[in-house]
């Protein structure tokens, strides 16, 4: 069952898989939620980019082997820092992916 917010916003069809706190037992900075998402999608974490606005999230992304994008304040160890989601664009993520390989 997808989170209710996806249904409410009528955007569920844009997601192939969804994992939320109800499906995991450990919270960030444990990487469980990101690993569960990868497993549900059938991909390796090294094939993914994780986006977070909190240090615990960046730590979890890095711990599972994803590339990390930090949104907002000074998030240490994020592979890419963006000042806000306004800068989170497909061309920017694509360039980051290509340059980070």
trRosetta pair geometry for C-beta under 8 A, 3 or more apart (Angstrom, degrees):
i j d omega theta_ij theta_ji phi_ij phi_ji
2 6 4.7 -63 147 59 127 137
2 7 6.4 142 87 -41 109 91
2 12 5.3 144 69 -128 164 109
2 15 7.0 124 -126 78 136 137
2 18 4.6 68 -127 49 88 149
3 6 5.4 98 71 -1 80 99
3 7 7.8 -155 104 2 47 87
3 18 6.2 -122 3 156 88 138
3 20 5.0 99 -66 -48 114 152
4 7 5.5 -59 -156 41 45 111
4 8 5.8 46 149 -24 77 107
5 8 5.4 -52 -140 38 33 114
5 9 6.1 20 163 -7 67 110
6 9 6.2 -62 -142 47 25 100
6 11 5.5 -101 -155 73 71 81
6 12 4.4 99 142 -83 109 73
6 15 6.4 -55 -141 14 145 141
6 18 6.5 -99 -25 -93 159 162
7 10 7.3 22 180 -77 33 42
7 12 5.6 24 -81 -47 56 127
11 14 5.0 -35 179 23 82 121
11 15 7.3 70 131 -16 83 101
12 15 6.2 -72 -164 37 42 104
12 18 8.0 -70 -139 -25 77 144
15 18 5.2 43 144 -59 145 100
16 41 6.1 80 99 -116 123 92
17 37 6.7 146 107 -152 116 65
17 40 4.0 158 180 132 147 117
17 41 5.0 -142 28 -69 141 75
19 23 5.0 -102 -153 65 83 143
19 24 6.9 69 168 -37 112 106
19 33 6.0 170 117 -161 119 75
19 36 4.6 148 -147 112 162 115
19 37 4.8 -130 24 -75 128 75
19 40 6.0 178 -49 -4 113 151
20 23 6.1 98 55 11 52 99
20 24 8.0 -140 111 8 29 97
20 33 7.9 12 -143 -141 17 117
21 24 6.2 -77 -145 47 37 96
21 27 7.3 8 -127 -100 105 89
21 33 7.5 -30 -86 -97 52 128
23 33 8.0 107 78 -121 96 76
23 36 6.1 154 120 166 117 155
24 27 7.7 128 109 -79 120 44
24 32 4.8 133 -155 123 125 120
24 33 5.1 -79 -36 -80 163 75
24 36 5.8 -130 -80 -16 106 154
25 32 7.0 -90 50 167 65 168
26 30 3.9 -34 134 78 124 161
26 32 4.6 116 59 -1 102 145
27 30 6.4 97 78 33 29 104
27 33 8.0 18 -137 -28 40 121
27 56 7.8 4 140 158 91 140
28 31 7.9 56 -115 -84 73 33
28 33 6.8 -52 -57 21 90 125
28 54 7.4 109 107 93 145 120
28 56 4.1 113 127 141 105 104
28 57 5.3 -6 -166 -81 162 52
28 59 7.1 127 180 67 94 95
28 60 4.3 -80 -131 -36 95 142
29 55 7.9 -37 -84 124 116 71
29 56 4.4 -121 -64 -157 80 73
29 57 7.6 -117 -108 -48 66 18
29 59 3.8 -20 -143 94 126 125
29 60 4.8 -157 -161 -55 52 81
29 63 6.9 108 159 -13 91 141
30 33 7.9 101 96 -2 81 80
30 60 6.3 20 84 -114 24 106
30 63 7.7 -95 -154 87 29 156
31 34 5.0 -60 -171 48 80 110
31 35 5.4 80 128 -26 94 104
31 60 4.5 156 -93 -168 59 75
31 61 7.3 150 -120 -68 98 16
31 63 4.3 -147 -45 88 124 108
31 64 3.6 162 -176 -48 145 106
32 35 5.7 -62 -142 41 28 109
32 36 6.1 31 159 -22 67 107
32 60 7.9 -63 25 -153 53 120
33 36 5.7 -51 -146 34 29 113
33 37 6.6 33 152 -21 61 103
33 60 7.0 21 45 163 96 148
34 37 5.6 -48 -150 32 35 113
34 38 6.6 36 151 -18 64 103
34 45 6.8 67 139 -121 106 114
34 48 7.7 170 -176 105 102 148
34 50 5.7 -21 -124 -98 132 140
34 60 5.8 149 -4 141 126 102
34 61 5.9 153 -90 -101 163 56
34 64 4.8 -172 95 31 122 157
34 66 6.2 -105 175 -9 138 139
35 38 5.6 -51 -149 36 35 112
35 39 6.3 36 152 -19 66 105
35 45 6.7 -40 -101 -67 66 124
35 64 5.2 -151 -63 -129 87 137
36 39 5.6 -53 -145 38 32 112
36 40 6.2 33 155 -19 65 107
37 40 5.8 -56 -147 38 29 111
37 41 6.3 15 158 -7 64 111
37 48 7.9 120 106 -143 112 162
38 41 6.0 -67 -147 46 28 102
38 43 5.3 -102 -155 76 77 76
38 44 6.7 18 -173 -168 127 10
38 45 5.0 -58 -84 -71 160 69
38 48 6.1 -112 -94 -21 102 149
38 64 7.4 -175 -8 158 142 134
38 66 8.0 -151 -66 -69 126 112
39 42 7.4 30 -177 -73 30 37
43 47 4.8 -113 177 75 110 128
43 48 6.2 117 115 -53 130 105
44 47 4.8 91 64 -1 80 106
44 48 7.7 -160 96 -9 48 94
44 65 7.9 -51 158 104 85 132
45 48 5.5 -68 -155 33 44 115
45 64 4.6 -139 -136 140 159 96
45 65 4.2 101 102 74 123 98
45 66 4.9 -94 -180 -57 91 77
46 65 5.0 -49 -66 147 78 113
46 66 7.2 -149 -91 -95 28 40
48 66 4.6 -48 89 -123 96 109
48 67 7.3 -169 101 29 49 76
49 66 6.4 141 -123 176 17 104
49 67 4.9 -33 -110 73 73 100
49 68 7.6 163 -162 -89 65 16
49 69 6.1 37 172 -15 107 112
49 93 6.2 174 79 -158 169 108
49 96 7.2 84 -116 101 143 124
49 97 6.5 -88 -51 -81 129 98
50 57 7.4 -158 149 164 118 93
50 60 7.8 -124 155 96 162 85
50 61 3.5 -155 75 -123 144 123
50 64 8.0 87 -34 59 147 115
50 66 4.3 80 -12 112 107 148
50 67 7.2 168 22 79 71 46
50 68 5.4 -23 69 -109 95 66
50 69 7.0 -172 92 26 45 76
51 68 8.0 147 -91 -162 29 55
51 69 4.6 -21 -108 70 73 111
51 71 6.4 43 180 -27 93 115
51 88 6.7 61 -138 -134 145 138
52 57 3.0 -178 -147 117 142 129
52 58 5.2 -152 73 -56 134 63
52 60 7.7 128 -75 51 157 100
52 61 6.1 -148 -12 -23 129 132
52 68 6.8 -31 23 -160 109 100
52 69 7.3 143 24 79 61 60
52 70 6.3 -28 75 -111 80 58
52 71 6.9 -166 97 19 30 90
52 75 7.4 157 95 -153 97 159
52 78 7.7 -147 60 -105 97 116
53 57 7.0 40 41 43 41 147
53 70 7.4 112 -111 -166 33 61
53 71 4.4 -47 -90 73 84 99
53 72 5.0 53 -150 16 94 128
53 75 7.8 -137 -160 -63 30 141
54 57 4.6 92 65 5 84 106
54 58 7.2 -154 95 -5 44 85
54 75 7.6 131 149 -111 10 121
55 58 5.5 -53 -147 36 38 111
55 59 6.2 40 153 -21 68 105
55 75 5.6 -170 -89 -137 67 82
55 76 6.9 27 -128 36 109 81
56 59 5.6 -52 -148 36 31 115
56 60 6.4 33 152 -20 64 106
57 60 5.6 -54 -147 36 33 111
57 61 6.3 34 154 -20 66 104
58 61 5.7 -52 -146 35 32 112
58 62 6.3 28 156 -15 65 108
58 68 5.2 93 -145 179 76 145
58 70 5.3 4 -88 -87 130 105
58 75 5.0 148 -39 171 155 120
58 76 7.5 150 107 72 148 49
58 77 6.0 136 144 84 120 93
58 78 5.0 -77 -134 -76 131 86
59 62 6.0 -58 -147 40 27 108
59 63 6.2 32 154 -26 64 110
59 77 7.2 64 -87 78 62 139
60 63 5.6 -54 -144 33 29 114
60 64 6.7 13 162 -9 63 106
61 64 6.6 -72 -156 40 26 98
61 66 4.8 -77 -172 69 83 115
61 67 7.8 -32 159 98 116 21
61 68 4.1 123 106 -97 135 104
62 65 7.9 58 -178 -61 32 19
62 66 7.4 -91 -77 60 26 71
62 68 5.4 -42 -59 -29 81 140
62 77 5.8 -26 -60 145 161 120
67 79 4.9 -68 -168 43 81 161
67 80 7.5 39 158 -1 104 104
67 96 7.2 158 144 142 143 109
67 97 7.3 172 49 -103 160 64
67 100 5.6 79 -120 130 145 159
68 77 7.3 31 67 125 148 77
68 78 4.8 -117 117 -139 108 65
68 79 4.9 128 54 7 69 92
68 80 7.3 -175 100 30 53 70
69 78 6.4 55 -160 -174 15 114
69 79 6.9 -49 -70 62 49 87
69 80 4.7 -20 -113 71 76 104
69 81 7.9 164 -163 -88 57 20
69 82 6.4 13 -180 1 102 112
69 88 7.2 108 147 -115 145 103
69 93 7.4 -48 -66 -108 153 92
69 96 7.3 53 -85 148 111 170
70 75 3.3 -159 -154 64 145 139
70 78 3.1 -97 -17 -75 115 166
70 80 7.1 180 25 88 70 50
70 81 5.0 -21 68 -110 104 68
70 82 7.1 170 86 27 52 67
71 75 7.9 37 39 -7 32 145
71 82 5.4 -20 -109 72 65 98
71 83 8.0 12 -161 108 58 15
71 84 6.6 57 -170 -144 94 23
71 85 5.8 22 -149 -65 141 69
71 88 6.7 -24 -97 -55 120 126
72 75 7.2 77 75 -30 75 113
72 83 7.0 53 -104 -175 28 37
72 84 6.6 60 -79 -94 66 55
74 81 7.9 -8 -128 -134 44 142
75 78 4.6 52 102 -24 110 126
75 81 6.5 169 49 -111 93 98
78 81 5.4 110 84 -74 127 73
79 96 7.5 113 119 -176 110 116
79 100 6.5 46 170 -122 136 143
80 96 5.1 -26 -66 -132 154 139
82 85 7.5 85 115 -89 129 26
82 87 4.2 -166 -163 86 113 121
82 88 5.8 130 111 -64 168 76
82 92 7.6 84 -95 143 130 150
83 86 7.7 -26 83 52 90 100
83 87 6.1 84 42 0 77 140
84 87 6.1 106 64 7 61 93
84 88 7.9 -106 118 -11 47 94
85 88 4.7 -42 -154 17 58 124
87 92 6.5 61 163 -41 75 176
88 92 7.0 -126 -141 70 26 132
88 93 7.2 39 -167 -50 67 109
89 92 4.6 90 59 9 84 104
89 93 6.9 -157 91 -3 42 87
90 93 5.8 -57 -141 41 32 108
90 94 5.9 35 159 -22 67 109
91 94 5.7 -55 -142 38 28 114
91 95 6.3 28 158 -18 64 106
92 95 5.9 -54 -147 37 29 109
92 96 6.3 32 152 -20 63 107
93 96 5.5 -53 -147 37 33 115
93 97 6.2 37 153 -22 66 105
94 97 5.7 -52 -149 33 30 113
94 98 6.4 25 155 -14 64 107
95 98 5.8 -56 -145 40 31 109
95 99 6.0 21 160 -11 67 114
96 99 6.1 -63 -140 44 24 104
96 100 5.8 14 163 -16 63 120
97 100 6.2 -67 -140 39 20 105
97 101 7.0 35 159 -42 58 99
98 101 6.3 -44 -158 4 29 114
